[in-house]
Amino acid sequence: MFKVIGTDTYLKEISKWSNPEIEATEKIPEQLAENPFVGHQLRYPFLREKRIKEKRVYYLIYEDLKLVLLVATSGKKDQQATIDHIISQFAEYRKVAEQIAKQVS
């Protein structure tokens, strides 16, 4: 079973969504805890997205830490820019994931 944690950026972004969309995001952690590989794979096996209507939730899977990090959201228009930003921040996300893993273990 994986731990599923949302970054501050992710939580701030979804807080701007409509109530039905927010309710849909509340189901994601439970689903990802059971099987983090359910979403659509992007450029790397550990970088994935889940769609909620026209919006997307991006997450990183750290199998060695048994952790899923919800990192960002986007619409279709800014999808590529968001993915590129996430990829450019892999090292930072890894540090955050390691810190979280230490705290929850």
N, C-alpha and C positions, 0 to 999 in steps of 0.2 A: 504494500500500500504506500502510495506517495503522499507527502505533505504538499499542499497547494497554497501558495502565498501570493498575494497581489502586491506589487510595488506601489509606492505612493503615487507615482505617475499614473498607473493603471486605475487606481481607486479614484483619483481626481477626475480622470477622463470619463469614467462611467457615471460619476455623480451628475454629469451634465445630460445624461440620456433620459429618455422618457421612462415613466414608471413600468410599462410592460417590458421594455428592453432591460431595465435594471433587474426586474424579476427573473428574466431569462438568464442573466449573468449569474444570479445566485445559485443556479443549478450546475454551473460549470465546474466549480471546485470539487463537488462530490463525484461528478462523472470522471474528471481527470485523476482524482485520487485512485479510482479503480483501474482506469486504463488511460494513461496520458497520451497514447498514440492514436486517439480517436479522431483528432482534427486533421485538417489538410496539411500535408508536409510541404514546407517551402524549400528553400535552397539546401537546407541541411536536415538530417533526420530528427535533430533535436529542436528545430525551429518550426513551429506549427501555428495554425490559425483555426479558430472556430468562428463560424458565421452566425450572426444574430440579425436576421432580416438583411438590410443593406450594410450593416456594420460588421467589423471584424475584431476579434480579440486575439492578440498574439501572445504566445507563451513559449518558454524555453524549458526543456526537459533535462534534468541533471540526474541520470540514472545512478551514478556512483553515490550521490547524496540522497537519493530517493526523494527528490524535490522537483516540483513544477513551479516555475516563477511566471506569474501573469505580468507581462511587462508593458503592454501598450494596446491601444485600440485605434481604429481608423475607419474611414469610409472608403468607398471604391476610388474616389479621386486621389486621395493622398496615400493609397496603399503602398505603392512602390517606395515613396520617400520614407514611410514609416519602417518598412522592411530594411531598407538601406541603413537607416539610423540604428535599428536594433543590431544589425550585423556589425556596424562600426563600434558598438558598445559591448561586444561579447565579453571582453576582459573585465569590464566594470560589473556587468551582471554576474559573472562568475564569482567575483569577490563578495558581492551582496549575497549570493546563494550560499557561499561557504559560511558567512557570518550567521545567516539564518539557520543553517543546518546545525551549527554549534549551539545555538540558543534553544532549538527545539529537541535536541537529542538528550 
